[in-house]
């Protein structure tokens, strides 16, 4: 058993050096505050969004696997290292399941789902006139004027279309995404880098003009977070609390990791319960409204769901285009056509997912601890399972086999 004993034996210790690797990540993703500094995201004192239980045996629903075989939702959840899953239909919790180190009260690492939350913070600041998507990034963060971000606009970062050189190859310890984690205090330092995420961002360079093809880079959201903080004069943990977490009606406080200078990990450091992640999805499904509160401006979401052709083409021309055909990325959200209509997705490595389907009125939140950062097979198997569950809830039978493209 990991981290059991006083102290735990060496082989059972989860450390800064191993916490993202299997089997240690199964413990770490539900105990991150014990490894990395975090800041509290308060839920405030408002009402909790009710999710009345109306549980259904969705685990028994048939679903297709990427290899063309037919399985069940439960079997897919077993095979994809599920820590927690909550499915909501028409405002009712119809399915809930937990395992490993996670229960309904456990804050779980959301990885890059954090990006979508930061995007919602940005939406509110734009709506209030605090900043504009047309502004230069350096209008708010002049420290970046000597970096590759010179000339980049906020819009370029929101849609991941800057010209910055930043490798997201998670298997390469020297890739910028992994080196950045050292500045964020997520890994032991092995490179000669600034010991602050903001200082590290100023060292990045551009390799092409801003505004070109889509390329997924976590650093874009970290710069966006810095812009939000500078424009508002408020740190990200409190921006999320005030603009998103409290008005949405979260049940419990969340957390976000930070470096030694207090800079948040805007691209992937948020931790929250699976049920509160589902509440975030319910708000998005309701066009940005939760109860009596407008949490995200409606025009922001409308523009995200209905992008310009240029946005779609930038995605189609990217390396992600063949694996998510017909999809697009806008305002820190993923969108993907499914058999019954387009869905909004918030995605994080190692299997974090929020699935929002307006056609069937279904939201599915999943926290996981995949043993690898990325897996097209586990991603598409999970999407198929949620498609099948949503179709069953809406009374729309699925046809099999239903294969999705992508390498195994």
Secondary structure as the mmCIF struct_conf table of DSSP 4:
data_model
#
loop_
_struct_conf.conf_type_id
_struct_conf.id
_struct_conf.beg_label_comp_id
_struct_conf.beg_label_asym_id
_struct_conf.beg_label_seq_id
_struct_conf.end_label_comp_id
_struct_conf.end_label_asym_id
_struct_conf.end_label_seq_id
TURN_TY1_P TURN_TY1_P1 UNK A 2 UNK A 3
STRN STRN1 UNK A 5 UNK A 5
TURN_TY1_P TURN_TY1_P2 UNK A 6 UNK A 7
STRN STRN2 UNK A 8 UNK A 8
HELX_LH_PP_P HELX_LH_PP_P1 UNK A 9 UNK A 9
HELX_RH_3T_P HELX_RH_3T_P1 UNK A 10 UNK A 12
TURN_TY1_P TURN_TY1_P3 UNK A 16 UNK A 20
BEND BEND1 UNK A 21 UNK A 21
TURN_TY1_P TURN_TY1_P4 UNK A 22 UNK A 23
HELX_RH_AL_P HELX_RH_AL_P1 UNK A 24 UNK A 28
TURN_TY1_P TURN_TY1_P5 UNK A 29 UNK A 30
HELX_RH_3T_P HELX_RH_3T_P2 UNK A 32 UNK A 34
TURN_TY1_P TURN_TY1_P6 UNK A 35 UNK A 35
BEND BEND2 UNK A 36 UNK A 36
STRN STRN3 UNK A 38 UNK A 41
TURN_TY1_P TURN_TY1_P7 UNK A 44 UNK A 45
BEND BEND3 UNK A 46 UNK A 46
HELX_LH_PP_P HELX_LH_PP_P2 UNK A 47 UNK A 50
STRN STRN4 UNK A 53 UNK A 53
HELX_RH_3T_P HELX_RH_3T_P3 UNK A 58 UNK A 60
BEND BEND4 UNK A 61 UNK A 61
STRN STRN5 UNK A 62 UNK A 64
TURN_TY1_P TURN_TY1_P8 UNK A 66 UNK A 67
BEND BEND5 UNK A 68 UNK A 68
STRN STRN6 UNK A 70 UNK A 72
HELX_RH_AL_P HELX_RH_AL_P2 UNK A 73 UNK A 79
TURN_TY1_P TURN_TY1_P9 UNK A 80 UNK A 81
STRN STRN7 UNK A 82 UNK A 89
TURN_TY1_P TURN_TY1_P10 UNK A 90 UNK A 91
STRN STRN8 UNK A 92 UNK A 98
TURN_TY1_P TURN_TY1_P11 UNK A 100 UNK A 101
TURN_TY1_P TURN_TY1_P12 UNK A 104 UNK A 105
STRN STRN9 UNK A 108 UNK A 109
TURN_TY1_P TURN_TY1_P13 UNK A 111 UNK A 112
HELX_RH_AL_P HELX_RH_AL_P3 UNK A 113 UNK A 127
TURN_TY1_P TURN_TY1_P14 UNK A 128 UNK A 129
BEND BEND6 UNK A 130 UNK A 130
TURN_TY1_P TURN_TY1_P15 UNK A 133 UNK A 134
BEND BEND7 UNK A 135 UNK A 135
STRN STRN10 UNK A 136 UNK A 136
HELX_RH_3T_P HELX_RH_3T_P4 UNK A 137 UNK A 139
TURN_TY1_P TURN_TY1_P16 UNK A 140 UNK A 140
HELX_RH_3T_P HELX_RH_3T_P5 UNK A 142 UNK A 146
BEND BEND8 UNK A 147 UNK A 147
TURN_TY1_P TURN_TY1_P17 UNK A 148 UNK A 151
STRN STRN11 UNK A 153 UNK A 153
HELX_RH_AL_P HELX_RH_AL_P4 UNK A 154 UNK A 158
TURN_TY1_P TURN_TY1_P18 UNK A 159 UNK A 160
STRN STRN12 UNK A 164 UNK A 164
TURN_TY1_P TURN_TY1_P19 UNK A 170 UNK A 171
TURN_TY1_P TURN_TY1_P20 UNK A 173 UNK A 174
BEND BEND9 UNK A 175 UNK A 175
HELX_RH_AL_P HELX_RH_AL_P5 UNK A 176 UNK A 183
TURN_TY1_P TURN_TY1_P21 UNK A 184 UNK A 185
BEND BEND10 UNK A 186 UNK A 187
BEND BEND11 UNK A 191 UNK A 191
BEND BEND12 UNK A 195 UNK A 196
HELX_RH_AL_P HELX_RH_AL_P6 UNK A 197 UNK A 201
TURN_TY1_P TURN_TY1_P22 UNK A 202 UNK A 203
STRN STRN13 UNK A 206 UNK A 206
BEND BEND13 UNK A 207 UNK A 208
TURN_TY1_P TURN_TY1_P23 UNK A 210 UNK A 211
BEND BEND14 UNK A 213 UNK A 213
TURN_TY1_P TURN_TY1_P24 UNK A 218 UNK A 218
HELX_RH_AL_P HELX_RH_AL_P7 UNK A 219 UNK A 232
TURN_TY1_P TURN_TY1_P25 UNK A 233 UNK A 233
BEND BEND15 UNK A 234 UNK A 234
HELX_RH_AL_P HELX_RH_AL_P8 UNK A 236 UNK A 240
HELX_RH_PI_P HELX_RH_PI_P1 UNK A 241 UNK A 245
HELX_RH_AL_P HELX_RH_AL_P9 UNK A 246 UNK A 248
TURN_TY1_P TURN_TY1_P26 UNK A 249 UNK A 249
BEND BEND16 UNK A 251 UNK A 252
STRN STRN14 UNK A 254 UNK A 257
STRN STRN15 UNK A 258 UNK A 258
TURN_TY1_P TURN_TY1_P27 UNK A 260 UNK A 261
STRN STRN16 UNK A 264 UNK A 264
TURN_TY1_P TURN_TY1_P28 UNK A 266 UNK A 268
STRN STRN17 UNK A 270 UNK A 272
HELX_RH_AL_P HELX_RH_AL_P10 UNK A 274 UNK A 285
TURN_TY1_P TURN_TY1_P29 UNK A 286 UNK A 288
STRN STRN18 UNK A 289 UNK A 290
TURN_TY1_P TURN_TY1_P30 UNK A 291 UNK A 292
STRN STRN19 UNK A 293 UNK A 294
BEND BEND17 UNK A 296 UNK A 296
HELX_RH_AL_P HELX_RH_AL_P11 UNK A 298 UNK A 305
BEND BEND18 UNK A 306 UNK A 306
HELX_RH_AL_P HELX_RH_AL_P12 UNK A 309 UNK A 316
TURN_TY1_P TURN_TY1_P31 UNK A 317 UNK A 317
BEND BEND19 UNK A 318 UNK A 318
TURN_TY1_P TURN_TY1_P32 UNK A 319 UNK A 323
BEND BEND20 UNK A 324 UNK A 324
TURN_TY1_P TURN_TY1_P33 UNK A 325 UNK A 326
STRN STRN20 UNK A 328 UNK A 330
TURN_TY1_P TURN_TY1_P34 UNK A 331 UNK A 332
STRN STRN21 UNK A 333 UNK A 338
TURN_TY1_P TURN_TY1_P35 UNK A 339 UNK A 340
STRN STRN22 UNK A 341 UNK A 348
TURN_TY1_P TURN_TY1_P36 UNK A 349 UNK A 351
STRN STRN23 UNK A 352 UNK A 357
TURN_TY1_P TURN_TY1_P37 UNK A 358 UNK A 361
STRN STRN24 UNK A 362 UNK A 368
BEND BEND21 UNK A 371 UNK A 373
HELX_RH_AL_P HELX_RH_AL_P13 UNK A 376 UNK A 394
TURN_TY1_P TURN_TY1_P38 UNK A 395 UNK A 395
BEND BEND22 UNK A 400 UNK A 400
BEND BEND23 UNK A 406 UNK A 406
#
